[in-house]
Amino acid sequence: MRESVQAVQAEVMMSFLVSEELAFRIPVELRYESTDPYAVRLTFHLPGDAPVTWAFGRELLVDGVNGATGDGDVRISPVEPSGGGTTAELPGEVHIRLQVGSDQALFRAGVAPIIAFLDRTDKLVPLGHEQALADFEADLDEALDRILAEEQSAG
């Protein structure tokens, strides 16, 4: 049996950028659990649809606040200030681009609530100390046992 889950959760309003002319604000739940110390989960609550959850590396979100990062299905980059601010200051917003095949969704979020969320995750599990909590062998053994039990009961 696992210990109780220690988690950090926050709700952030993000802009879903449908096109250059159309965007709307949606609530997005950010969640981090000590049982999966490398990942953060973002659950998007789109109007009229079931919530959609994406999980990706916490470090990707940390890095995306300061500069463009990601080369796969998840890409995060600061929004360039329109006034041409200095490079030493944090951006006010970030873009989060999620892609599946040729379909993609672009979201814009304020940096302040993301940094506050990441600060809370760092207090739960400091960056660089995730390996102490990750028990990949036990998780793999548990998954394999479950798969074998399902196969035996089915056949």
C-alpha positions in Angstrom: 0.0 0.0 0.0 1.2 3.5 -0.8 1.4 6.3 1.7 -1.1 9.0 1.4 -0.6 11.3 -1.6 0.9 14.6 -0.9 -0.2 17.0 -3.6 -0.1 20.6 -4.6 -3.1 22.0 -6.6 -4.0 25.4 -8.0 -6.6 26.8 -10.4 -5.3 29.3 -13.0 -7.3 31.1 -15.6 -5.7 30.8 -19.1 -6.6 32.1 -22.5 -7.4 29.5 -25.1 -6.2 31.1 -28.3 -8.4 29.6 -31.0 -7.2 32.1 -33.7 -5.6 35.5 -33.9 -9.1 37.0 -33.6 -10.7 34.6 -31.1 -9.6 33.7 -27.6 -11.6 32.8 -24.4 -10.6 32.3 -20.8 -10.9 28.9 -19.2 -10.1 27.5 -15.8 -7.1 25.1 -15.8 -6.3 23.0 -12.8 -2.5 22.5 -12.1 -1.7 19.5 -10.0 1.5 18.0 -8.7 1.8 14.8 -6.7 4.7 13.5 -4.7 3.9 10.0 -6.0 4.8 11.1 -9.5 7.6 13.6 -8.7 8.7 14.4 -12.2 5.3 15.3 -13.7 2.8 18.1 -13.5 -0.7 17.7 -14.7 -2.8 20.4 -16.3 -6.5 19.8 -16.6 -8.2 22.0 -19.1 -12.0 22.7 -18.6 -13.1 23.6 -22.1 -16.8 24.7 -22.4 -19.0 21.9 -23.6 -16.3 19.2 -23.5 -15.1 16.8 -20.9 -12.0 18.0 -19.0 -8.7 17.2 -20.8 -5.6 16.4 -18.7 -2.0 16.7 -20.0 0.9 15.4 -18.0 4.5 16.5 -18.7 7.7 17.2 -16.9 7.7 19.7 -14.1 11.1 20.9 -15.3 9.7 21.8 -18.7 7.2 24.2 -17.0 10.1 25.6 -14.9 12.3 26.2 -17.9 9.4 27.6 -20.0 9.0 30.5 -17.7 12.5 31.8 -18.6 12.9 30.7 -22.2 11.4 28.7 -25.1 11.6 25.0 -24.3 10.2 21.7 -25.5 10.6 20.0 -28.8 7.7 17.5 -28.8 4.0 17.6 -28.0 4.5 20.2 -25.3 6.2 23.6 -25.9 6.4 26.4 -23.5 7.8 29.9 -24.1 7.6 33.3 -22.6 5.4 35.9 -24.4 7.6 38.7 -25.6 6.6 42.0 -24.1 5.1 44.3 -26.7 7.1 47.2 -25.2 10.4 45.4 -25.7 11.2 44.9 -22.0 14.7 44.0 -20.7 15.8 40.4 -20.9 16.6 40.5 -17.1 12.9 40.7 -16.1 10.5 37.8 -16.0 7.8 37.8 -18.7 4.3 38.6 -17.7 2.9 35.6 -19.6 3.8 32.3 -21.2 2.5 30.4 -24.2 1.8 26.7 -23.7 1.4 24.8 -27.0 0.0 21.3 -26.9 0.1 19.1 -30.0 -1.3 15.7 -31.0 -0.4 14.9 -34.6 -1.4 17.9 -36.7 -3.9 19.2 -34.1 -2.7 21.8 -31.7 -4.0 24.0 -29.0 -2.3 27.3 -27.8 -2.9 28.7 -24.3 -1.6 31.9 -22.7 -1.1 32.1 -19.0 0.2 34.6 -16.5 3.6 33.8 -15.1 2.9 34.8 -11.5 0.4 32.0 -10.7 2.6 29.5 -12.4 5.6 30.5 -10.4 3.5 30.4 -7.2 2.4 26.9 -8.1 6.0 25.8 -8.9 7.3 27.3 -5.7 4.7 25.1 -3.8 5.8 22.0 -5.7 9.4 22.8 -4.8 8.6 22.9 -1.1 6.9 19.5 -1.4 9.7 17.9 -3.5 12.7 20.1 -4.2 13.9 20.2 -7.9 16.7 17.7 -8.3 15.4 15.4 -5.5 12.7 13.6 -7.4 14.7 10.4 -7.7 14.4 9.9 -4.0 10.6 9.5 -4.3 10.4 7.8 -7.7 10.2 4.0 -7.3 10.1 2.9 -10.9 10.9 -0.7 -10.2 8.1 -1.1 -7.7 5.7 0.7 -10.1 6.8 -1.5 -13.0 6.4 -4.7 -10.9 2.9 -3.6 -9.8 1.9 -2.9 -13.4 3.2 -6.2 -14.7 1.5 -8.1 -11.9 -1.8 -6.4 -12.7 -1.4 -7.1 -16.4 -0.6 -10.8 -15.8 -3.6 -11.1 -13.4 -5.9 -9.6 -16.0 -4.6 -12.0 -18.7 -5.0 -15.0 -16.5 -8.6 -14.1 -15.5 -9.5 -13.4 -19.2 -8.1 -16.6 -20.6 
